[in-house]
Amino acid sequence: MTYVEFAVNGKKCRVDNRYPRYLSLNAYIRYYLELPGTKAMCHQGVCGSCIVMVHACRPTFGNYETFSVNSCLVLAVSCHGWEITTIEGVGSRRVGYSEVQKRMAANNASQCGYCTPGWVMQLHSLLDKNLTMAELENSFGSNTCRCTGYRPILDTIKSFAVDAPTDMLTDIEELKICNKTKKICERKCSIDSVNSDWSVIKVSSVIEIDYGHEKYIKVYTVDEIFDAIARANDHYMLVDGNTAKGVLPKLFDYPPVLIDISEVSSLKQYEFDQNLILGANISLEDCITIFTNEAKSRDDFGYLEQFRKHLDLVAHIPVRRIASLAGNLMIKHLKPEYQSDIFLLFESVGAIVTIKNCQEELALTLSEFLAHDMSGWLIINFKLPPLSPRYIYKTYKVTPRNQNALAIVNAAFNFKLNKETMLIEEATIVFGNISAHFSHAVATERYLAGRNVFCNEILSEAIRHLEQEIVPVENPPEPSPMTRKKLAIGIFYKFILSIAPPDLYPGRFSSGGTLITRPLSSGMQHYQTDPSLYPLNQPVQKLEGLIQSAGEAEYVNDIPPSRHDVFGAFVLSTVHSGRVDAFDYDILKEPGVIALLTAKDIPGVNSFAFPGIPLQEVEEEILAENEIKFYGQPIGILVAESENLAVIMADKVKVTYKDVPKALPVLTIDEAKKDPDRYKAGESDEEKIIPKGSGPNVRKIIKGKYEIGAQYHYYIEPISCVVIPVDKGLEVYSTAQWMDLVQICVARCLSMKESDVLVKVRRLGGGFGGKLSRNVQVATACAIVARNLNRPCRFILPYGTNITSMGRRVPAQCNYEVGVDDVGKIQYLKAIIIEDDGCTHNEGILSYVAGGFPNCYDSSFFSLQTGRVTTQRPSNTFNRAPGTLEGIAAIEEIMERIAFELKKDPTEVRLANMRAEDNDIPELIEKLKVQADYDKRRAEVDQFNKDNRWMKKGLHIAVMLFPVEYYGNYSAMVSIYRGDATVTVTTGGIEMGQGVNTKAAQVCAYELGISLDLVSVLPSYSFVAANNVFSGSSIVSESVSYAIQRACQTLRDRLAPIKAKLVNPTWLELIQKAGEEQIDLVAEYMMNDKDPNLQDYSAFNVTICEVQLDVLLGRFQINRVDTLEDAGLSANPAVDIGQVEGAYIQGLSYHTFENFVYDKLTGKLLNDRALNYEVYLAKDIPVDYRVYLRYNSKNTKGVLGAKTAGEMGVCTGYGITYALRECINESRKDSGYDLSVYYDFDFPRNTEAILKALDVKLSEFILMP
């Protein structure tokens, strides 16, 4: 055969040499089948937005099974025989929505909606597995959501569990009964080969697709593998699941011959002789099943239960379903420093790997395998030996987050213990991620043999040996050698505690031998509503909830493609400074490459900024022309026939540079401060705080420095744009929070009239400020391509370019001196906050810093200066609560420092400094302390810390006063249609998950006195919302609502005379009569921040956070969070709850996980992959998460009594820092450190920072003090 066949949603598909060999299943689904519901973001199998469902034969067990895969990883040619179901196949408006889709929407588990189809598909793939709530919750390390905070998603997922409580289940009357099965319809007909119009035909002959200079060969036997290898002349790659692409994306350049071995059944079988013989290509998920079953039935293989637990921490289910044992080990073979969990497990039990070439077969140890040249060789199987009950076997994997992460350090211990003498007869100690050539702690193994480690002298000596032989190498972005060494030793000590007889160590040490076990999560949401106001104040589901859950909601790159489309990708600089000398245009000879455009091809102004309008201070080049300002700056545009080809070829463009300095890049605030030309002081009154005086009672002076870092927005929808030449102008579909800036800059760069540029935004898949201006660089680049080629252009930033080039949250540094009295009340405060703007001073946020810094405190004695520096990083930009977050975090650090120095309760210090006016925080603190049972839990935490040496808990109260300011102008146009009296609304407010469309519809219905279902919200258009400001600063929903109010008032005024002539008319009668009378039923209003009815106000939040820290591993769990938000008279409490939850989780993620690692010599960003820039996943959020909206609250200054809730939650995320500090303080007290020293606690507060702050001494690793 010269093609492969599979089915998508029951329809036969054939892929042959007319399709690119590198074509992913995701690209095939989206661009060839034009099914846009399946999304993509990272293209590395991490984010989960690309997940689809597959029904296929599983050779290991010989059955057909439904499972999920990441369509971005799977090659289309590898899908032969599969029956694939996309989001369109499980439910739609045409055939009805599936129960999963309906519950997702009903639970408000979709905000921006871009990630939702991936969650739906992952859940659908598990419905027939009869899983418990705990099992289901554990099955979603595959999916990322930046909006919701995961709680409503988890609630939806758990409602499908076999043990779900009845209050989580849908009424049976709501479930559709399938006409075929007479059972509850699960919309699975498309994956049932019996019912589809195409069924699997098993083919045993080789499939070979010839692409000219390249081939794809699918084989079914080992002999066929070697035949294909022989014909490939060493230029081949064996492909099974193709999941290594997610681990090694930069190294994944396919050779001329791809040999697909995924259906060589002999490599996917297992059997027993005295060993367990595992076929080399058994999937990791099938291994979990094998290990689970065999550990229960075979005593000598009881250690497989440890294997099972460990494999559960490897990647996630969609990857494990198709990732093979051999594939994992070949990554280790190719990249020896790779922390392979399979290598760790197999090496620790002495597994043997069998390899074969066309002439011979060899049995190798794992170490021998790593040294063996595998060219021409094939891994056949792995042999795992039995271990008698005398062996104690345990493994550990310490990761940056709880799921879907590579190990910081992984370890396995295999001790043969004489339980009578307590002597260790054999010791095997294996570590991962120490260095490329270190796996066994040989010296420690030898020392322990024949000794009793359960005494202080032997244990201490063993740790001394371990400390000497573990020498981690510097390997950024991996954590530092110090961190990895501390972890390895801590893991070893934890293992010893776990196997030591309990009478040999004090009870305080016992928790040290355990791991933090995460229970099933739970959440509670408390709010009140007033039905008399409905649909206002009604917790209705988001208008787009169902279509988002069904993949029917259209995003920019979902606009139907045309056969004339071209795709653009940025060529990025590979120097941090200098100038482009020349491009090598030989890249144009590559098949499918259409053009290479540079700054010379820009007919107008080479800028995606517009100095003079709000926030825009300087020009920013679309493509670097005069001077390169940072490593990774766009310098050219590669245009190709497909998205993937454009990205690949852009990376291959050869560029020469000139005037490249020898100086190192300037990457930090401290480095930049040394150069006066890089510093700009905040000079306006809004950018500083001038004290009104000082207090007379200074008892203590405290000086300090506080720093927080950058944060990538991590919107799941990449920055994207589609530009279509129409007539003499351009239609621009951009992921834009600011249509006006897009319109202006596209027109300027092309020397066009603004009136010839139409911008349309339907919705964004998340924004958080990252699509306010940075997207304009992509929009202008896309327009340049479209204009130059006169063809529609698509420009979708790949993850690596997005995170490297598009700007992030602004890092900040605060230096302070504060004088306080005996109770901690500030008598004077001198502070300076300096922010890192990146390579330009655009979008200054110092006024927000100064506005946020006072928080809820009396700032009469505060002196704050601000400033900003430029560095050789991308120009930074807005990110949720820009400036305000940094200002609040800085003052809260000062409050904590005061409490520490005075040995006071931090909350008491805060209360001593509270401002009297416009401040509800003291009242909210007391209210939440009661609701959260704070005093009782405080005592419990204190007792826990006394009772435990190696586990600690912290409990912290965080407070926030957020200054809300109306800013800019927003338009709304309300149109009533006389035929059926339905209403449409279009506004200048961009829907990006915050629910502005839903609230707009509610306000419109409320103001017109009609049913909500009569109102529809249309996309935003530049000609309707001309000259409108950006959507940001959390005031979009209120501003839009106000504009709608005024427009509706105009309509009511026009309708009033007609209504007066009628007798109690219905809405339909009124509108039809108005139509007859030719009354204008369209009204438009633009609000602005000068309107006297719109007054600035304060929003309040108090949050209590409880954490538990494993001192030996530097890993923590958030046990419980209670947060009380004052949302006023919420227009939609369900939407606002979601905003509070999502923002808070984003704040926690920022403070504890998110970090940028740069090459200090080149300025290159090193952690530019989704797998090594960690954000919170579902099992990282608080175990118990309770959210309260303040009762009996109505904002007298806002719109319709509401308060905004979009940005506030992120500002209280700082509290986890001090909950962790409490844990660290308690451990340092046990270590004997001077508790008067305020130690450094680096940002972010990750495992590295925690271990450094703990600074546990090796001498403490004993059994009996």
Secondary structure by P-SEA (a helix, b strand, c coil): ccbbbbbcccbbbbbcccccccccaaaaaccccccccccccccccccccbbbbbbcccccccbbbbbcccccccccccccccccccccccccccccccaaaaaaaaacccccccaaaaaaaaaaaaccccccaaaaaacccccccccccaaaaaaaaaccccccccccccccccbbbbcccccccccccccccccccbbbbbbccbbbbbccccbbbbbccaaaaaaaaaaacccbbbbcccccccccccccccccbbbbccccccccbbbbcccccccccccaaaaaaaaaaaaaccccccaaaaaaaaaaacccccccccccaaaaaaaaaaccccccaaaaaaaaabbbbbbbcccbbbbbcaaaaaacccccccccbbbbbbbcccbbbbbbbbccccccccccccbbbbbbcccccccccbbbbbbcccccccccaaaaaaaacccccccaaaaaaaaaaaaaacccccccccccaaaaaaaaaaaaaaaaaaaccccccccccccccccccccccccccccccccccccccccccccaaaaaaaccccccccccccccbbbbbbbcccccbbbbcccccccccccccccccccccccccccccccccccccbbbbccccccccccccccbbbbcccaaaaaaaaaabbbbbcccccccccccaaaaaacccccccccccccbbbbccccccccbbbbbbbbbbbbbccccccccbbbbbcccbbbbbcccccaaaaaaaaaaaaccccccbbbbbcccccccccccccaaaaaaaaaaaaaacccbbbbbbcaaaaaccccccccccccbbbbbccccccccccbbbbbbcccccccccaaaaaaacccccccccbbbbbbbbbccccccccccccaaaaaaaaaaaaaaaaaaaacccaaaaaaaaccccccaaaaaaaaaaaaaccaaaaaaaaaaaaacccbbbbbbbbbbbbbccccbbbbbbbbbbcccbbbbbbccccccccaaaaaaaaaaaaaaccccccbbbbccccccccccccccccaaaaaaaaaaaaaaaaaaaaaaaaaaacccccaaaaaaaaaaaccccbbbbbbcccccccccbbbbbbbbbbbbbccccccccccbbbbbbcccccccaaaaaaaaaaaaaaaaaaaccbbbbccccccccccccccccccccccccccbbbbbccccccccccccbbbbcccccccccaaaaaaaaaaaaaaaaaacccccccccccccccaaaaaaaaccccccccccc
